[in-house]
């Protein structure tokens, strides 16, 4: 199923529902960030997704990262809270959502790179390599927020 992100677009369809979600900036000991290339829009993105009933938002972040990248992670902080009502996501099935998203900071604890049904590629990138990758503005903002204020020093 394809998707299209609309941000500050007066022609965007109206959101039908509000969805709690998590995204994750996973940083390894070398200071590289883990990204996936999404199969629904061919853009690079942070791992993440919608919270399920019965789970916490940090649990959602850990689950989504494992499902989408093959890595188990430990949450170490929060990059930011993202609630832009002018950002909606429209799916091919007709759903249009506004997300309430917390972006977590995490470190990998186990696993290996693996694609999923939601990704066509997964990889580790140096912070300066990310600028050349195609990303939707909402994901670019999270990565920039991490680089500007939350980026730990590489060990």
PyMOL commands that set and color helices and strands:
alter all, ss='L'
color gray80, all
select helices_A, chain A and resi 57-69+127-132+137-150
alter helices_A, ss='H'
color red, helices_A
select strands_A, chain A and resi 3-7+17-26+33-38+44-45+47-50+71-82+87-91+96-111+119-125
alter strands_A, ss='S'
color yellow, strands_A
deselect
rebuild
show_as cartoon
